[in-house]
Amino acid sequence: MMVSQEDDIFSVTIDVPHGERLGLLLAGGVDTPIEIKTVQDGSVGSLSGLTGGLQIMSVNNIIFAPTTTHHDAIMALTSSNILNISVKRKPVISENRIEDKEKTLVDAEENMDDKEIKDMSYGVKKTISVRLCPSISRRDTL
């Protein structure tokens, strides 16, 4: 196993022993990035450093474009016993940051007089919506 790393993208080269599985549960495909949902403890994937929440960018120089299907991803990951997998860490959104932003909005409202709030009532959205996880189109275990 070899690991090379650059910022939030890193590559892992895995030699999958004959008859063994990677131990990955995948999610996504077509307009949703292919990602590793979970990794089975003690599996080849786990021992190589792969974890849930990583987006697969490429396998053996096959780039996972937005049009990559779930089936194409599985075919790429099972095409050879030696796999060079490039993955990207997904950004982490802290619940504290969300709460801080909501508190800032509340504080701003409390510091305005009624006229200012009335003048700003049009076009001001006070709800923060955060997409924590992309929708999952399909799941398979490799």
N, C-alpha and C positions, 0 to 999 in steps of 0.2 A: 504494500500500500504506500503510495506517495501522495503528499498533499502540497499544493502550491497555493498561495493566497495573495490576493490583491484587493484591498479595501473590503467591500462586502461581498465580493465574488471570489470563490475559491474552487479549485479542481481537486478531485480525488481519483486516483487510479486504483481500481479494485481488480484483483484476480479471483474470480468466483470459482471455488472448487466444483468439480463435476458433481452434479446431483444436488447441489445446494441452491437455496434461494437467497435473494437479496434481503428479504424481510421488510419490504417497503409497502406502505399503503399509499397509493397515489390518488390525487383529486385534480379535477380540472380538465381542460381541453376545449378547443375552438372558442376563441374570444375570452377564455379564462386561463391564466397561466397554469402550466402543469406544476404541481407542488407535491412535496412529500408530506402527507398528512400525519402519518405515524411511522415509527421504525420499531420492529420487534426486538426486544432485549436479547442480546447475545447473538444476533444475526450478523451475517457478513456486512450488511449495510451499517449496522450499529457499531461494529468493531472498526469500520473505516472512518467513523466520525460523522456520518450522516444523521440528521435529526429531523423531527417533524418541524414544519414551517418553512423549510427551504424550498425555493423555487428552482426547478431544473431548467438551466439555460441551454445545455447541449449534452449529448452523449456521443462519444467517439466522433467528434466533429460534425455531428448532425445537429444543426441549430433548431431549437424549439421556437418556431415563429408563432404569432398569434393564431395562425390557422392550424397549428398542430393538433391533431385529434388525440383523444385518450388512448385509442388503439395504437396510433403511431408511436406514442411514448412507450407503451409496453413493448412493442416490437423492437424499438431501439435498445431498451434496457435488457432484453433477452436475446439480442442478436449475437452476442459474443461472450466468452468467459472472461475476457479482459475488457474492462470498461473504464473509459476516462470520462468522468461526469463533472460538468461545471455547474455549480449551484450558486444561488444568490440568497443572502439573508434578507428577509422581509423587514421593513422598518417596524420598530416597536412603538406602539402608542401607549403612553402612560395614562392611567386613569386619573392621576393627580393633575396632569396637564389639562385634561378635559374639565375637571372640577375647577381648576384655577381660571380657565377661560369663562366658565359659567359665572363664577364669582365676580370676575371683572365686569361682565355685562350687568350683573345685579348692582354692583357698586356704582357703575356709571349712571344707571337709572336713578339711584337714590340721590346722587349729587346734582341732578338736573331739576329745574323747577318745572311746574306743570306746563307752562307755555312751550319750553324746549321739547318736552316729551310729546306734546300735541303736534308741534311742528315736524318732528322726526318720525311720526307714526307711520307714514307712508314709505314703503320701500325699505324698511328696516326689519330684518329677520333676526329674531332673538333666540332661535333654536339652533343648537350645534348638532350636526349629524355627522357621525364618523362611521365609516365602513371598516369594521375590524377584520373581516374575513371575506374573501371573494366567495360568491356562490359556488357550490360544488355540483358539477354536472354528473359525475360518476365516480365510483370508488372501486379499486381493485387492489388485491394484495399480490405482490410479486414474490 
